[in-house]
Amino acid sequence: MRIVFNYYKTIQVVNVPFSFVFGVIFGIDAFLICFCTFGLVLSVFYFELFYKQQYYFYFNKGLSRSQLIGSSFLGNVILTILLVALKNTSWL
Amino acid sequence: MKNVLEVDSVMIAFDNRNILTGCYFKCETGDIIGLLGRNGCGKSSLLKIVFGTLPTYNKFIRINQKVYDKPYKHANLIAYLPQHDFLPKNVSIRKIVKMYINSASNREAILDDDRLKLHLDKRISELSGGELRYLEISLLVNLDVKFILLDEPFSKVEPLYKELIINLIKEKSSTIGFVITDHDYSNIIAASNHIILINNGTCNSINDLSDLERYNYVPLGTFSRE
């Protein structure tokens, strides 16, 4: 759904750079873990702090906060699995 | 067939202070209910409770004989315009319309709107206050919903756009029930076909505008002749 993807893109604006820095310091596995966990939490917190009103953009389409955050988490997990698979394939 | 929204027994308190102590109102398709009240009386809270995003310890929301706890979670039921702008800033009007409106005819109606068609490739952040508010309301009235709650639709909007917004609401009221609230009471009165004043935590139906003086909402002499 395009609207859910719009939220997902907005969230990643903070998550990706933060997780990238984390990965540069602690390695690629740290990047992947941060991307799915702490980085996502931080980016959701950032959205709550600076873009809270934009939730109504999604509420008016019947989407709840938990659905948006849950979809973002699921998206990150899927991406992480793909990246791990790619990493393992490259190392074979 | 008319849709019916019934809001009853709404109570809410903040910091141990009772704000709403038992509000009731009913809105049907074709109704444009103007909700007035002083600062801090609970107008926005009431709308958010009806929408379902503000939890409270007591409320009863029924739409077409079915009770809802959070109406916004149910498709094609209700929409809400918050006080502050809510659209993503870095997206163009054209993309927002395509993302938001399912019906092709409704999408075309917005894209062909004389007030918007010159700005379709502008980002939301580039719009003036009046243009943005008009766009927000245009989007909401073209959603396939039964009721729309507008919280301060005239706030920070120039007079020309206020008139356009009133016309838009009246045009769409044949299929949608509206509840609108604002401090700009003259435009609320102009737009609405029924006025409710929140006073001492309850909703009071205003049948004569001079009642607004009696409730000390407006100065004496605003509507009555001495």
Boltz contact constraints between the chains, C-beta under 6 A:
constraints:
  - contact:
      token1: [A, 2]
      token2: [B, 99]
      max_distance: 6.0
  - contact:
      token1: [A, 3]
      token2: [B, 99]
      max_distance: 6.0
  - contact:
      token1: [A, 53]
      token2: [B, 82]
      max_distance: 6.0
  - contact:
      token1: [A, 53]
      token2: [B, 84]
      max_distance: 6.0
  - contact:
      token1: [A, 53]
      token2: [B, 86]
      max_distance: 6.0
  - contact:
      token1: [A, 54]
      token2: [B, 86]
      max_distance: 6.0
  - contact:
      token1: [A, 54]
      token2: [B, 88]
      max_distance: 6.0
  - contact:
      token1: [A, 56]
      token2: [B, 82]
      max_distance: 6.0
  - contact:
      token1: [A, 56]
      token2: [B, 86]
      max_distance: 6.0
  - contact:
      token1: [A, 57]
      token2: [B, 86]
      max_distance: 6.0
  - contact:
      token1: [A, 57]
      token2: [B, 87]
      max_distance: 6.0
  - contact:
      token1: [A, 59]
      token2: [B, 72]
      max_distance: 6.0
  - contact:
      token1: [A, 60]
      token2: [B, 79]
      max_distance: 6.0
  - contact:
      token1: [A, 62]
      token2: [B, 73]
      max_distance: 6.0
  - contact:
      token1: [A, 62]
      token2: [B, 75]
      max_distance: 6.0
  - contact:
      token1: [A, 64]
      token2: [B, 73]
      max_distance: 6.0
